Amino acid sequence: MRIHLKVWRQPTPTQAGQLVPYTAEDVSPDMSFLEMLDVVNESLIAKGEDPIAFDSDCREGICGTCGCMVNGVAHGPDAGTTVCQLHMRRFKDGDTIVIEPWRARAFPILKDLVVDRGALDRIIQAGGYTSINVGSAPDGNAILIPKAASDEAMDYAQCISCGACVASCKNASAALFTAAKVSHLALLPQGQPERLTRVRAMVDTMDAEGFGACSNEGECEATCPKGISIAGIARMNRQYTRAVLSGAGEKKTAASGD
């Protein structure tokens, strides 16, 4: 197949970017999307040109680093998959594909299709963990957890921090990502002691990082490669309200005498 590409090229974070046309020749339908970009890069390198910069690692839909917009859709046209799982058989000979990076103020472009998603890491660092000292590992059956609760917790734990929810949201909200990280701990006994302080710290950090507000339109759930449910956002909002009303996680100041 011959595939026409329009790829966002931006040399540095401070320089202006633009869509640059390329043509990928002899594309096999069995190639993955990233393999196709590898072939394009090989031809660019052979010509002495700068290859297209894009993130990738596992190429198995696990790490989430490969995220980009394909024809305006986060991760491309196939539901429940990442870009590295997208194959060229999804396209036709002569098709034009527009490839862009995630678009969000909180995800500054580093080069071409590569963005800095460190803001998601900082949300996790704010509270996406358990810090209570519980001693050595307990027996596997010491804490009984209902199967329905453990299954739902693991559904949220599938989040791979790719940022597709942010890129597909018109407000560039990270509510689905934060809700997934809040929910998978909130549903388990081990996460209960810090439940309210956790949600307040993570939501406050999300807001401070410059992500937009959630308007509950569902684009995030539709493009999430792991199918994370927006029901988690409702849980996060309820818990955040309780945290604020109870004063949980409230920052103490010297003036307060605490």
MARBA-3410 file (N, C-alpha, C, O; in Angstrom, 1 decimal):
258
0.8,-1.2,0.0,0.0,0.0,0.0,0.9,1.2,0.0,2.0,1.2,0.5 ~ 0.3,2.3,-0.5,0.9,3.6,-0.4,0.1,4.5,0.5,-1.1,4.6,0.3 ~ 0.7,5.0,1.6,0.0,5.8,2.6,0.5,7.2,2.6,1.8,7.3,2.7 ~ -0.3,8.1,2.6,0.1,9.5,2.7,0.0,10.0,4.1,-1.1,9.8,4.8 ~ 1.0,10.6,4.6,1.0,11.0,6.0,1.1,12.5,6.1,1.8,13.2,5.3
0.5,13.1,7.1,0.7,14.4,7.6,1.1,14.4,9.0,0.3,14.1,9.9 ~ 2.4,14.6,9.3,2.9,14.4,10.7,3.3,15.7,11.3,3.9,16.6,10.7 ~ 2.9,15.9,12.5,3.3,17.1,13.3,4.8,17.1,13.6,5.3,16.2,14.2 ~ 5.5,18.1,13.0,7.0,18.2,13.3,7.2,19.5,14.1,6.8,20.6,13.7 ~ 7.9,19.4,15.2,8.2,20.5,16.0,9.6,20.2,16.6,9.7,19.4,17.5
10.6,20.9,16.2,12.0,20.6,16.6,12.3,20.7,18.1,13.0,19.9,18.7 ~ 11.7,21.8,18.7,11.9,22.0,20.1,10.6,22.5,20.8,9.7,22.9,20.1 ~ 10.6,22.5,22.1,9.3,23.0,22.8,9.0,24.5,22.5,7.9,24.9,22.5 ~ 10.1,25.3,22.2,9.9,26.7,22.0,9.7,27.1,20.5,9.2,28.2,20.3 ~ 10.0,26.2,19.6,9.8,26.5,18.2,8.4,26.2,17.7,7.7,25.3,18.3
7.9,26.9,16.7,6.6,26.6,16.2,6.6,25.3,15.4,7.6,24.9,14.8 ~ 5.5,24.6,15.4,5.4,23.3,14.7,4.5,23.4,13.5,3.8,24.4,13.4 ~ 4.5,22.4,12.7,3.6,22.3,11.5,3.4,20.9,11.1,4.2,20.0,11.4 ~ 2.4,20.7,10.3,2.1,19.4,9.7,3.0,19.2,8.4,2.9,20.1,7.6 ~ 3.8,18.2,8.4,4.6,18.0,7.2,4.2,16.7,6.5,4.0,15.7,7.1
4.0,16.8,5.1,3.6,15.6,4.4,4.7,14.6,4.1,5.8,15.0,3.8 ~ 4.4,13.4,4.2,5.3,12.3,3.8,4.5,11.2,3.1,3.3,11.2,3.2 ~ 5.2,10.4,2.3,4.5,9.3,1.7,5.2,8.0,2.1,6.4,7.8,1.9 ~ 4.5,7.0,2.6,5.0,5.7,3.0,4.8,4.7,1.9,3.6,4.5,1.6 ~ 5.8,4.2,1.3,5.7,3.3,0.1,5.7,1.9,0.6,6.4,1.5,1.6
5.1,1.0,-0.2,5.2,-0.5,0.1,4.8,-0.8,1.5,5.6,-1.6,2.2 ~ 3.8,-0.3,2.0,3.3,-0.6,3.4,2.6,-1.9,3.4,1.6,-2.0,2.7 ~ 3.0,-2.8,4.2,2.3,-4.1,4.3,1.1,-4.0,5.3,1.2,-3.3,6.3 ~ 0.0,-4.5,4.9,-1.2,-4.5,5.8,-0.9,-5.1,7.2,-1.6,-4.9,8.2 ~ 0.1,-6.0,7.2,0.4,-6.7,8.5,1.3,-5.9,9.4,1.6,-6.3,10.5
1.8,-4.7,8.9,2.6,-3.9,9.8,1.8,-3.2,10.9,0.6,-2.9,10.7 ~ 2.4,-3.0,12.0,1.8,-2.2,13.0,2.0,-0.8,12.6,2.8,-0.4,11.8 ~ 1.2,0.1,13.3,1.3,1.6,13.0,2.8,2.1,13.2,3.3,2.9,12.5 ~ 3.3,1.6,14.3,4.7,2.1,14.7,5.7,1.5,13.8,6.8,2.1,13.5 ~ 5.5,0.3,13.3,6.4,-0.3,12.3,6.4,0.5,11.1,7.5,0.7,10.4
5.3,1.0,10.7,5.2,1.9,9.5,6.0,3.1,9.7,6.7,3.6,8.8 ~ 5.9,3.7,10.9,6.7,4.9,11.2,8.1,4.6,11.3,9.0,5.5,10.9 ~ 8.5,3.4,11.7,9.9,3.0,11.7,10.5,3.0,10.3,11.6,3.5,10.0 ~ 9.7,2.5,9.3,10.1,2.4,7.9,10.2,3.8,7.4,11.2,4.1,6.6 ~ 9.3,4.7,7.7,9.4,6.1,7.2,10.6,6.7,7.8,11.3,7.4,7.1
10.9,6.5,9.1,12.1,7.1,9.7,13.4,6.5,9.0,14.4,7.3,8.9 ~ 13.4,5.3,8.7,14.6,4.7,8.0,14.9,5.4,6.7,16.0,5.7,6.3 ~ 13.8,5.7,5.9,14.0,6.4,4.7,14.4,7.9,4.9,15.2,8.4,4.1 ~ 13.9,8.5,6.0,14.4,9.9,6.3,15.8,9.9,6.7,16.6,10.8,6.3 ~ 16.3,8.9,7.5,17.7,8.8,7.9,18.6,8.6,6.7,19.6,9.2,6.6
18.1,7.8,5.8,18.9,7.5,4.5,19.1,8.8,3.7,20.1,8.9,3.0 ~ 18.1,9.7,3.8,18.2,10.9,3.1,19.0,12.0,3.9,19.2,13.1,3.4 ~ 19.4,11.7,5.1,20.1,12.6,5.9,19.1,13.6,6.6,19.5,14.7,7.1 ~ 17.8,13.2,6.7,16.9,14.1,7.3,16.6,13.6,8.8,16.9,12.5,9.1 ~ 16.0,14.5,9.6,15.8,14.2,11.0,14.6,13.3,11.1,13.5,13.6,10.5
14.7,12.1,11.7,13.6,11.2,11.8,12.4,11.8,12.7,12.7,12.7,13.5 ~ 11.3,11.2,12.5,10.1,11.6,13.3,10.3,11.1,14.8,10.5,9.9,14.9 ~ 10.2,12.0,15.7,10.3,11.6,17.1,9.0,11.1,17.7,8.0,11.9,17.6 ~ 8.9,9.9,18.2,7.7,9.4,18.8,8.1,8.5,20.0,9.1,7.9,19.9 ~ 7.2,8.4,20.9,7.5,7.5,22.1,7.0,6.1,21.8,5.9,5.9,21.2
7.7,5.1,22.3,7.3,3.7,22.3,8.2,2.9,23.2,9.3,3.3,23.4 ~ 7.6,1.8,23.7,8.4,1.0,24.5,8.0,-0.5,24.4,8.6,-1.2,23.6 ~ 6.9,-0.9,25.1,6.6,-2.3,25.1,6.0,-2.8,23.7,6.2,-3.9,23.4 ~ 5.3,-1.9,23.0,4.6,-2.3,21.8,3.7,-3.4,22.0,3.4,-4.2,21.1 ~ 3.1,-3.5,23.2,2.1,-4.6,23.5,0.9,-4.0,24.2,0.1,-4.8,24.7
0.7,-2.7,24.1,-0.4,-2.1,24.8,-0.4,-2.1,26.3,-1.4,-2.0,26.9 ~ 0.8,-2.1,26.9,0.9,-2.2,28.3,1.5,-0.9,28.9,1.0,-0.4,30.0 ~ 2.5,-0.3,28.3,3.2,0.8,28.9,2.5,2.2,28.7,2.6,3.1,29.5 ~ 1.8,2.3,27.6,1.0,3.6,27.3,1.9,4.7,26.8,1.3,5.8,26.5 ~ 3.1,4.5,26.5,4.0,5.6,26.0,3.7,6.0,24.6,4.1,7.1,24.2
3.1,5.1,23.8,3.0,5.4,22.3,1.9,6.3,21.9,1.7,6.6,20.8 ~ 1.2,6.9,22.9,0.0,7.6,22.6,0.2,8.8,21.7,1.2,9.6,21.8 ~ -0.6,8.9,20.6,-0.7,10.1,19.8,-2.1,10.1,19.1,-2.8,9.1,19.2 ~ -2.4,11.2,18.5,-3.7,11.4,17.8,-3.5,10.9,16.3,-2.6,11.3,15.6 ~ -4.4,10.0,15.9,-4.4,9.4,14.6,-5.7,9.8,13.9,-6.8,9.4,14.3
-5.7,10.7,12.9,-6.9,11.3,12.3,-7.8,11.9,13.4,-9.0,11.7,13.3 ~ -7.2,12.6,14.3,-8.0,13.2,15.3,-8.6,12.4,16.5,-9.3,12.9,17.3 ~ -8.2,11.1,16.5,-8.7,10.2,17.5,-7.5,9.7,18.3,-6.5,9.2,17.8 ~ -7.7,9.8,19.7,-6.6,9.3,20.5,-6.4,7.8,20.3,-7.3,7.0,20.5 ~ -5.2,7.4,20.0,-4.8,6.0,19.8,-5.4,5.4,18.5,-5.1,4.3,18.2
-6.1,6.2,17.7,-6.5,5.7,16.4,-8.0,5.2,16.4,-8.6,5.3,17.4 ~ -8.4,4.6,15.3,-9.8,4.2,15.1,-10.2,3.0,15.8,-11.4,2.8,15.9 ~ -9.3,2.1,16.3,-9.7,0.9,16.9,-10.0,1.1,18.4,-9.1,1.6,19.1 ~ -11.2,0.7,18.8,-11.5,0.9,20.3,-10.7,-0.1,21.1,-10.4,-1.2,20.7 ~ -10.4,0.4,22.3,-9.8,-0.5,23.3,-8.4,-0.9,22.9,-7.9,-2.0,23.4
-7.7,-0.1,22.2,-6.3,-0.4,21.8,-5.4,0.8,21.9,-5.9,1.9,21.8 ~ -4.1,0.6,22.0,-3.1,1.7,21.9,-2.6,1.8,20.5,-2.9,0.9,19.7 ~ -1.9,2.8,20.2,-1.3,3.0,18.9,-0.5,1.9,18.4,-0.5,1.5,17.3 ~ 0.3,1.3,19.4,1.2,0.2,19.0,0.4,-1.1,18.6,1.0,-2.0,18.0 ~ -0.8,-1.1,19.0,-1.7,-2.3,18.6,-2.5,-2.1,17.4,-3.1,-3.0,16.9
-2.4,-0.8,16.8,-3.1,-0.5,15.6,-2.3,-1.0,14.4,-1.1,-0.9,14.4 ~ -3.0,-1.7,13.5,-2.3,-2.2,12.3,-2.7,-1.5,11.0,-3.8,-1.0,10.9 ~ -1.8,-1.6,10.0,-2.1,-0.9,8.8,-3.2,-1.5,8.0,-3.7,-0.8,7.0 ~ -3.6,-2.7,8.3,-4.8,-3.2,7.6,-6.1,-2.4,7.9,-7.1,-2.6,7.2 ~ -6.0,-1.6,8.9,-7.2,-0.8,9.3,-7.3,0.4,8.2,-8.4,1.0,8.2
-6.3,0.6,7.4,-6.4,1.7,6.4,-6.3,1.1,5.0,-6.1,-0.1,4.8 ~ -6.6,2.0,4.0,-6.7,1.5,2.6,-5.6,2.2,1.8,-5.0,3.2,2.2 ~ -5.2,1.6,0.7,-4.2,2.1,-0.2,-4.6,3.5,-0.6,-5.8,3.8,-1.1 ~ -3.7,4.5,-0.5,-4.0,5.9,-0.9,-4.6,6.7,0.2,-4.8,7.9,0.0 ~ -4.8,6.1,1.4,-5.4,6.9,2.5,-4.4,8.0,3.0,-3.2,7.8,2.9
-4.9,9.1,3.5,-4.1,10.1,4.2,-4.4,10.0,5.7,-5.5,10.0,6.1 ~ -3.3,9.9,6.4,-3.4,9.8,7.9,-2.7,11.0,8.5,-1.5,11.3,8.2 ~ -3.4,11.7,9.4,-2.9,12.9,10.1,-2.4,12.4,11.5,-3.3,11.8,12.2 ~ -1.2,12.6,11.8,-0.6,12.2,13.1,-0.2,13.4,13.9,0.7,14.1,13.5 ~ -0.7,13.5,15.1,-0.4,14.7,16.0,-0.1,14.2,17.4,-0.5,13.1,17.8
0.5,15.0,18.2,0.8,14.7,19.6,-0.5,15.0,20.4,-1.4,15.6,19.9 ~ -0.4,14.5,21.7,-1.5,14.9,22.6,-1.5,16.4,22.7,-0.5,17.1,22.7 ~ -2.7,17.0,22.7,-2.9,18.5,22.8,-3.4,18.8,24.2,-4.6,18.6,24.4 ~ -2.6,19.3,25.1,-3.0,19.8,26.4,-2.0,20.7,27.0,-0.8,20.5,26.8 ~ -2.4,21.7,27.7,-1.5,22.6,28.3,-0.6,21.9,29.3,0.6,22.3,29.5
-1.1,20.9,30.0,-0.4,20.2,31.0,0.6,19.2,30.3,1.4,18.6,31.1 ~ 0.5,19.0,29.0,1.4,18.1,28.3,2.2,18.9,27.3,2.0,18.8,26.1 ~ 3.2,19.6,27.7,4.0,20.4,26.7,4.7,19.5,25.8,5.3,18.5,26.1 ~ 4.7,19.9,24.5,5.4,19.1,23.5,6.9,19.3,23.6,7.4,20.4,23.8 ~ 7.6,18.2,23.6,9.1,18.2,23.7,9.7,18.2,22.3,10.6,18.9,22.0
9.2,17.3,21.4,9.6,17.2,20.0,8.6,16.4,19.2,8.3,15.3,19.6 ~ 8.2,16.9,18.1,7.3,16.1,17.2,6.1,15.6,18.0,5.2,16.3,18.4 ~ 6.1,14.2,18.1,4.9,13.5,18.7,5.2,13.2,20.2,4.3,12.6,20.8 ~ 6.3,13.7,20.7,6.7,13.4,22.1,6.2,14.5,23.0,6.6,15.7,22.8 ~ 5.5,14.2,24.1,5.1,15.2,25.0,5.5,14.8,26.4,5.8,13.7,26.7
5.6,15.8,27.3,6.0,15.6,28.7,4.8,15.3,29.5,3.9,16.2,29.7 ~ 4.6,14.0,29.9,3.5,13.6,30.7,3.8,13.5,32.2,3.2,12.8,33.0 ~ 4.8,14.3,32.6,5.2,14.2,34.0,4.2,14.7,35.0,4.2,14.3,36.1 ~ 3.2,15.5,34.5,2.1,15.9,35.3,1.3,14.7,35.9,0.9,14.8,37.0 ~ 1.2,13.7,35.1,0.5,12.5,35.6,1.3,11.8,36.7,0.7,11.3,37.7
2.6,11.8,36.6,3.4,11.2,37.6,3.3,12.0,38.9,3.3,11.4,40.0 ~ 3.2,13.3,38.8,3.1,14.2,40.0,1.8,14.0,40.7,1.7,14.1,41.9 ~ 0.7,13.7,40.0,-0.6,13.3,40.6,-0.4,12.1,41.4,-0.9,12.0,42.5 ~ 0.2,11.1,40.9,0.5,9.8,41.6,1.3,10.1,42.8,1.0,9.6,43.9 ~ 2.3,10.9,42.7,3.2,11.2,43.8,2.5,11.9,44.9,2.9,11.8,46.1
1.4,12.6,44.6,0.7,13.3,45.6,-0.1,12.4,46.5,-0.4,12.8,47.7 ~ -0.4,11.2,46.1,-1.2,10.3,47.0,-1.6,9.0,46.4,-2.3,8.2,47.1 ~ -1.1,8.6,45.3,-1.5,7.3,44.7,-0.8,6.2,45.2,-0.2,5.4,44.4 ~ -0.8,6.0,46.5,0.0,4.9,47.2,-0.6,4.7,48.6,-1.5,5.5,49.0 ~ -0.2,3.7,49.3,-0.5,3.5,50.7,0.8,3.6,51.5,1.8,3.0,51.1
0.8,4.4,52.5,2.0,4.7,53.3,1.9,4.2,54.7,2.9,4.3,55.5 ~ 0.8,3.6,55.1,0.6,3.1,56.4,1.6,1.9,56.6,1.6,1.0,55.8 ~ 2.3,1.9,57.7,3.2,0.8,58.0,2.4,-0.4,58.5,1.9,-0.4,59.6 ~ 2.4,-1.5,57.7,1.6,-2.7,58.1,2.5,-3.8,58.4,2.0,-5.0,58.6 ~ 3.8,-3.6,58.5,4.7,-4.7,58.9,4.9,-5.6,57.7,4.8,-5.2,56.6
5.2,-6.9,58.0,5.4,-7.9,57.0,4.2,-8.2,56.2,3.0,-7.9,56.7 ~ 4.3,-8.9,55.1,3.2,-9.2,54.3,2.3,-10.2,55.0,2.7,-11.2,55.5 ~ 1.0,-9.9,55.0,0.0,-10.8,55.7,-0.3,-12.0,54.9,0.1,-12.1,53.7 ~ -0.9,-13.0,55.5,-1.3,-14.2,54.8,-2.3,-13.8,53.7,-3.1,-12.8,53.9 ~ -2.3,-14.5,52.6,-3.1,-14.1,51.5,-4.6,-14.0,51.8,-5.4,-13.3,51.1
-5.1,-14.8,52.8,-6.5,-14.9,53.1,-6.8,-14.1,54.4,-7.9,-14.3,55.0 ~ -5.8,-13.4,55.0,-6.1,-12.7,56.2,-7.1,-11.6,56.1,-7.9,-11.4,57.1 ~ -7.1,-10.9,55.0,-8.1,-9.8,54.8,-9.0,-10.3,53.7,-8.6,-10.4,52.5 ~ -10.3,-10.5,54.0,-11.2,-11.0,53.1,-11.8,-9.9,52.2,-12.3,-8.9,52.8 ~ -11.7,-10.0,50.9,-12.2,-8.9,50.0,-13.2,-9.5,49.1,-12.9,-10.5,48.4
-14.4,-8.9,49.1,-15.4,-9.5,48.2,-15.0,-9.5,46.7,-14.3,-8.6,46.3 ~ -15.3,-10.5,46.0,-14.8,-10.6,44.6,-15.2,-9.5,43.8,-14.5,-9.0,42.9 ~ -16.5,-9.0,44.0,-17.0,-7.9,43.2,-16.1,-6.6,43.4,-15.8,-5.9,42.5 ~ -15.7,-6.4,44.6,-14.9,-5.3,45.0,-13.5,-5.4,44.4,-12.9,-4.5,43.8 ~ -12.9,-6.6,44.5,-11.5,-6.8,43.9,-11.5,-6.7,42.4,-10.6,-6.2,41.8
-12.6,-7.2,41.8,-12.7,-7.2,40.3,-12.8,-5.7,39.9,-12.1,-5.3,38.9 ~ -13.6,-4.9,40.6,-13.7,-3.5,40.2,-12.5,-2.8,40.4,-12.1,-1.9,39.6 ~ -11.8,-3.0,41.5,-10.5,-2.4,41.8,-9.5,-2.7,40.7,-8.7,-1.8,40.3 ~ -9.4,-3.9,40.3,-8.5,-4.3,39.2,-8.9,-3.7,37.9,-8.0,-3.4,37.1 ~ -10.2,-3.5,37.7,-10.6,-2.8,36.4,-10.0,-1.4,36.4,-9.5,-0.9,35.3
-10.0,-0.7,37.5,-9.4,0.7,37.6,-7.9,0.6,37.5,-7.2,1.5,37.0 ~ -7.3,-0.4,38.1,-5.8,-0.6,38.2,-5.2,-0.8,36.8,-4.0,-0.7,36.6 ~ -6.1,-1.1,35.8,-5.6,-1.4,34.4,-5.1,-0.1,33.8,-4.4,-0.2,32.8 ~ -5.4,1.1,34.3,-5.0,2.3,33.7,-3.5,2.3,33.5,-2.7,2.1,34.4 ~ -3.1,2.7,32.3,-1.6,2.6,31.9,-1.0,4.0,31.8,0.1,4.2,31.3
-1.8,5.0,32.3,-1.2,6.4,32.3,-0.8,6.9,31.0,0.2,7.7,30.9 ~ -1.5,6.6,29.9,-1.1,7.0,28.6,-1.5,8.5,28.3,-0.9,9.1,27.5 ~ -2.6,9.0,29.0,-3.0,10.3,28.7,-4.0,10.5,27.6,-4.4,11.6,27.3 ~ -4.5,9.4,27.1,-5.6,9.5,26.0,-6.8,10.2,26.5,-7.4,11.0,25.7 ~ -7.1,10.0,27.8,-8.3,10.7,28.3,-8.2,12.2,28.3,-9.1,12.9,28.0
-7.0,12.7,28.6,-6.7,14.1,28.6,-6.8,14.6,27.1,-7.4,15.7,26.9 ~ -6.1,13.9,26.2,-6.1,14.4,24.8,-7.4,14.4,24.1,-7.6,15.2,23.2 ~ -8.3,13.5,24.5,-9.6,13.4,23.9,-10.6,14.3,24.5,-11.7,14.5,23.9 ~ -10.4,14.9,25.7,-11.3,15.7,26.4,-11.2,17.2,25.8,-10.1,17.7,25.7 ~ -12.3,17.8,25.6,-12.3,19.2,25.1,-11.7,20.1,26.1,-11.3,21.2,25.8
-11.8,19.7,27.4,-11.3,20.6,28.5,-9.9,20.1,28.9,-9.3,20.7,29.8 ~ -9.3,19.1,28.2,-8.0,18.5,28.6,-8.0,18.1,30.1,-7.1,18.5,30.9 ~ -9.1,17.5,30.5,-9.2,17.1,31.9,-8.5,15.7,32.2,-8.5,14.8,31.3 ~ -7.9,15.6,33.4,-7.3,14.3,33.8,-8.2,13.6,34.8,-7.7,12.8,35.6 ~ -9.5,13.9,34.8,-10.4,13.4,35.8,-10.4,11.8,35.7,-10.5,11.2,36.8
-10.5,11.3,34.5,-10.6,9.8,34.4,-9.3,9.1,34.9,-9.4,8.1,35.7 ~ -8.2,9.7,34.6,-6.9,9.1,35.1,-6.8,9.2,36.6,-6.6,8.2,37.2 ~ -7.1,10.4,37.2,-7.1,10.5,38.6,-8.1,9.7,39.3,-7.8,9.1,40.4 ~ -9.3,9.6,38.7,-10.3,8.7,39.3,-9.9,7.3,39.3,-10.2,6.6,40.3 ~ -9.3,6.8,38.3,-8.8,5.4,38.2,-7.8,5.1,39.3,-7.9,4.1,40.0
-6.9,6.1,39.5,-5.9,5.9,40.6,-6.5,6.0,42.0,-6.0,5.3,42.9 ~ -7.5,6.8,42.1,-8.1,7.0,43.4,-9.0,5.7,43.7,-9.0,5.2,44.8 ~ -9.7,5.3,42.7,-10.7,4.2,42.8,-10.1,2.9,43.1,-10.6,2.1,44.0 ~ -9.0,2.5,42.5,-8.5,1.2,42.7,-7.9,1.0,44.1,-7.9,-0.1,44.6 ~ -7.6,2.1,44.8,-7.2,2.0,46.2,-8.4,2.1,47.1,-8.4,1.5,48.2
-9.3,3.0,46.7,-10.5,3.2,47.6,-11.4,2.0,47.7,-12.1,1.9,48.7 ~ -11.3,1.1,46.7,-12.1,-0.1,46.8,-11.6,-1.2,47.6,-12.2,-2.2,47.8 ~ -10.3,-1.1,48.0,-9.6,-2.2,48.8,-9.4,-1.8,50.2,-9.3,-0.6,50.5 ~ -9.5,-2.7,51.1,-9.3,-2.4,52.6,-8.0,-1.6,52.8,-7.9,-0.8,53.7 ~ -6.9,-2.0,52.1,-5.6,-1.4,52.4,-5.6,0.1,52.1,-4.7,0.8,52.6
-6.5,0.5,51.3,-6.5,2.0,50.9,-7.4,2.8,51.8,-7.5,4.0,51.6 ~ -8.2,2.2,52.7,-9.1,2.9,53.5,-8.6,4.0,54.4,-9.1,5.1,54.5 ~ -7.5,3.7,55.2,-7.0,4.7,56.2,-6.7,6.1,55.6,-6.9,7.1,56.2 ~ -6.2,6.1,54.3,-5.8,7.4,53.7,-6.8,7.8,52.6,-6.4,8.7,51.8 ~ -8.0,7.2,52.6,-8.9,7.4,51.5,-9.2,8.9,51.2,-9.1,9.4,50.1
-9.5,9.7,52.3,-9.9,11.1,52.1,-8.7,12.0,51.9,-8.8,12.9,51.0 ~ -7.6,11.8,52.6,-6.5,12.6,52.4,-5.9,12.4,51.0,-5.4,13.3,50.4 ~ -6.0,11.1,50.5,-5.5,10.8,49.2,-6.2,11.5,48.1,-5.6,12.2,47.3 ~ -7.5,11.4,48.1,-8.3,12.0,47.1,-8.1,13.5,47.0,-8.1,14.1,46.0 ~ -8.1,14.2,48.2,-7.9,15.6,48.2,-6.5,16.0,47.7,-6.4,17.0,46.9
-5.5,15.3,48.0,-4.2,15.6,47.6,-4.0,15.4,46.1,-3.4,16.3,45.4 ~ -4.6,14.3,45.6,-4.5,14.0,44.1,-5.3,15.0,43.3,-4.8,15.4,42.2 ~ -6.5,15.3,43.7,-7.4,16.2,42.9,-6.8,17.6,43.0,-6.8,18.3,41.9 ~ -6.3,18.1,44.1,-5.7,19.4,44.2,-4.5,19.5,43.3,-4.2,20.5,42.7 ~ -3.7,18.4,43.3,-2.5,18.4,42.4,-2.9,18.4,40.9,-2.3,19.1,40.1
-4.0,17.7,40.6,-4.5,17.7,39.2,-4.8,19.1,38.8,-4.5,19.5,37.7 ~ -5.5,19.8,39.6,-5.9,21.2,39.3,-4.7,22.1,39.2,-4.7,22.9,38.3 ~ -3.8,21.9,40.1,-2.6,22.8,40.1,-1.7,22.5,38.8,-1.0,23.4,38.4 ~ -1.8,21.4,38.2,-1.0,21.0,37.1,-1.6,21.7,35.8,-0.9,21.6,34.7 ~ -2.8,22.2,35.9,-3.3,22.9,34.7,-4.3,22.1,33.9,-4.7,22.5,32.8
-4.7,21.0,34.4,-5.7,20.2,33.7,-7.1,20.9,33.8,-7.4,21.6,34.8 ~ -8.0,20.7,32.8,-9.3,21.3,32.8,-10.2,20.5,33.7,-9.9,19.5,34.2 ~ -11.5,21.1,33.8,-12.5,20.5,34.6,-13.3,19.4,33.8,-13.3,19.5,32.5 ~ -13.8,18.4,34.4,-14.6,17.4,33.7,-16.0,17.9,33.5,-16.7,18.4,34.4 ~ -16.5,17.8,32.3,-17.9,18.2,32.0,-18.7,16.9,31.7,-19.8,17.0,31.1
-18.2,15.8,32.0,-18.9,14.5,32.0,-19.6,14.2,30.6,-20.7,13.8,30.6 ~ -18.8,14.3,29.6,-19.3,14.0,28.2,-18.8,12.6,27.7,-19.4,12.2,26.7 ~ -17.9,12.0,28.4,-17.6,10.6,28.1,-16.6,10.3,27.0,-16.3,9.2,26.7 ~ -15.9,11.4,26.4,-14.9,11.1,25.4,-13.7,10.3,25.9,-13.1,9.5,25.2 ~ -13.5,10.6,27.2,-12.3,9.9,27.9,-12.6,8.4,27.9,-11.7,7.6,27.6
-13.7,8.0,28.3,-14.1,6.6,28.4,-14.0,5.9,27.0,-13.6,4.8,26.9 ~ -14.5,6.7,26.0,-14.6,6.1,24.7,-13.3,5.8,24.0,-13.1,4.9,23.3 ~ -12.3,6.6,24.4,-10.9,6.5,23.8,-9.9,5.8,24.7,-8.8,5.5,24.3 ~ -10.3,5.5,26.0,-9.4,4.8,26.9,-9.1,3.4,26.4,-10.0,2.7,26.1 ~ -7.8,3.1,26.2,-7.5,1.8,25.6,-7.8,0.6,26.6,-7.8,-0.5,26.1
-8.0,0.9,27.8,-8.4,-0.1,28.8,-9.8,-0.1,29.2,-10.3,-0.8,30.1 ~ -10.6,0.8,28.6,-12.0,0.9,28.9,-12.4,1.3,30.3,-13.4,0.8,30.9 ~ -11.6,2.2,30.9,-11.9,2.6,32.3,-13.2,3.4,32.3,-13.5,4.2,31.5 ~ -14.0,3.0,33.3,-15.4,3.6,33.4,-15.4,5.0,34.0,-14.6,5.2,35.0 ~ -16.2,5.9,33.5,-16.3,7.2,34.1,-17.1,7.2,35.4,-17.2,8.2,36.1
-17.6,6.0,35.8,-18.2,5.9,37.1,-17.2,6.2,38.2,-17.6,6.7,39.3 ~ -16.0,6.0,37.9,-14.9,6.3,38.9,-14.8,7.8,39.2,-14.5,8.2,40.3 ~ -15.2,8.6,38.2,-15.1,10.1,38.4,-16.2,10.5,39.4,-15.9,11.4,40.2 ~ -17.4,9.9,39.3,-18.4,10.2,40.3,-18.0,9.8,41.7,-18.2,10.5,42.7 ~ -17.3,8.6,41.8,-16.8,8.2,43.1,-15.7,9.2,43.6,-15.8,9.6,44.8
-14.8,9.6,42.8,-13.8,10.6,43.2,-14.4,11.9,43.6,-14.0,12.4,44.6 ~ -15.4,12.4,42.9,-16.0,13.6,43.3,-16.7,13.5,44.7,-16.7,14.5,45.5 ~ -17.4,12.4,44.9,-18.1,12.2,46.2,-17.0,12.2,47.3,-17.2,12.8,48.4 ~ -16.0,11.5,47.1,-14.9,11.4,48.2,-14.3,12.7,48.4,-13.9,13.1,49.5 ~ -14.0,13.5,47.3,-13.4,14.8,47.4,-14.3,15.7,48.2,-13.8,16.5,49.1
-15.6,15.7,48.0,-16.5,16.5,48.7,-16.5,16.2,50.2,-16.4,17.1,51.1 ~ -16.5,14.9,50.5,-16.4,14.5,51.9,-15.1,14.9,52.6,-15.0,15.4,53.7 ~ -14.0,14.8,51.8,-12.7,15.2,52.3,-12.6,16.7,52.6,-12.1,17.1,53.7 ~ -13.2,17.5,51.8,-13.2,19.0,52.0,-14.1,19.3,53.2,-13.7,20.1,54.0 ~ -15.3,18.7,53.3,-16.2,19.0,54.4,-15.7,18.6,55.7,-16.0,19.2,56.8
-14.9,17.5,55.7,-14.3,17.0,57.0,-13.0,17.6,57.3,-12.5,17.4,58.4 ~ -12.4,18.3,56.4,-11.1,18.9,56.6,-10.0,18.0,56.4,-8.8,18.3,56.8 ~ -10.2,16.8,55.9,-9.2,15.8,55.7,-8.2,16.3,54.6,-8.5,16.8,53.6 ~ -6.9,16.2,55.0,-5.9,16.6,54.0,-5.6,18.1,54.0,-4.9,18.6,53.1 ~ -6.3,18.8,54.9,-6.1,20.3,54.9,-4.7,20.7,55.3,-4.2,20.1,56.2
-4.2,21.6,54.5,-2.8,22.0,54.8,-2.8,22.9,56.0,-3.6,23.8,56.1 ~ -1.9,22.7,56.9,-1.8,23.5,58.2,-0.8,24.6,57.9,0.2,24.5,57.2 ~ -1.1,25.7,58.5,-0.2,26.9,58.4,0.3,27.3,59.8,-0.2,27.0,60.8 ~ 1.4,28.0,59.7,2.1,28.5,61.0,1.1,29.4,61.7,1.1,29.4,63.0 ~ 0.3,30.2,61.0,-0.6,31.1,61.7,-1.7,30.4,62.5,-2.2,31.0,63.4
-2.0,29.2,62.1,-3.1,28.5,62.8,-2.6,27.9,64.1,-3.4,27.5,64.9 ~ -1.3,27.9,64.3,-0.8,27.4,65.6,-0.6,25.9,65.6,-0.2,25.3,66.6 ~ -0.9,25.2,64.4,-0.7,23.8,64.3,0.6,23.4,63.7,0.9,22.2,63.6
END
